[in-house]
Amino acid sequence: MRDVCPAWRTTLENVTPIVFRNQRRAGGILINATSADWIRCDLVIPNGTPFHGRSRDTVRVLIDRDGLYGTLPAHLFPSGRMPTG
């Protein structure tokens, strides 16, 4: 994962000048970048339970070799949780 962060920054810089970037740990790694044209790009590299509280209508998939996108619910209820029972 350490190799991904610098490679992602380089890739973004090759596409457009980046005026803001931030990286933090948030259940994995979260990288935020904003271009000079105010285009925002966020990359989340999860660990543990990667998609808790996510649904197919809240994420866009770049690479999904394990087919995890298909395991997500289509929508979440307003509480962010699926009903039980």
C-alpha positions in Angstrom: 0.0 0.0 0.0 2.9 2.3 0.6 3.8 2.3 -3.1 0.3 3.2 -4.1 0.2 6.6 -2.5 3.2 8.2 -4.2 2.2 6.5 -7.5 -1.3 8.0 -7.2 0.1 11.5 -6.5 2.3 11.2 -9.6 -0.5 10.0 -11.7 -2.8 12.9 -10.7 0.0 15.5 -11.3 0.5 14.1 -14.8 -3.2 14.7 -15.5 -3.7 18.2 -14.0 -1.8 20.5 -11.6 -2.8 19.7 -8.0 -3.2 22.7 -5.7 -4.3 20.8 -2.6 -3.7 17.3 -1.3 -4.2 15.5 2.0 -3.7 12.0 3.1 -5.0 10.5 6.3 -5.8 7.1 7.8 -9.5 6.5 8.0 -10.1 2.8 8.3 -7.3 2.4 5.7 -6.0 5.3 3.7 -7.9 8.3 2.3 -6.2 10.6 -0.2 -7.9 13.9 -1.2 -6.7 16.0 -4.1 -8.0 19.2 -5.7 -6.9 20.4 -9.1 -6.3 24.0 -10.2 -9.7 23.7 -11.9 -11.4 22.8 -8.6 -11.9 19.2 -9.6 -11.8 17.0 -6.5 -10.5 13.4 -6.5 -10.7 11.1 -3.5 -9.0 7.7 -3.3 -10.0 5.3 -0.5 -7.9 2.2 0.1 -9.9 0.4 2.8 -8.7 -2.3 5.2 -10.8 -4.5 7.5 -14.5 -4.4 6.6 -14.0 -2.1 3.6 -17.6 -1.2 2.6 -19.5 -1.0 5.9 -22.1 1.8 5.5 -21.7 1.9 1.7 -24.1 1.1 -1.2 -23.8 0.8 -5.0 -25.3 4.3 -5.4 -22.7 5.9 -3.2 -19.4 4.6 -4.7 -17.8 4.3 -8.2 -15.5 1.4 -8.9 -12.2 1.8 -10.6 -10.9 -1.8 -10.1 -12.9 -4.6 -8.6 -11.0 -7.9 -9.2 -12.8 -9.6 -6.3 -16.4 -8.6 -7.3 -17.0 -6.7 -4.1 -19.2 -4.1 -5.8 -21.8 -6.7 -6.5 -22.0 -7.6 -2.8 -23.1 -4.1 -1.8 -26.8 -3.2 -1.4 -28.3 -1.0 -4.1 -29.3 1.7 -1.6 -29.1 2.4 2.1 -31.9 3.4 4.2 -31.7 6.9 5.7 -30.1 5.6 8.9 -27.3 4.2 6.8 -28.2 0.7 7.9 -30.0 -2.1 6.2 -33.1 -3.3 8.1 -32.8 -6.5 10.1 -35.2 -9.4 10.2 
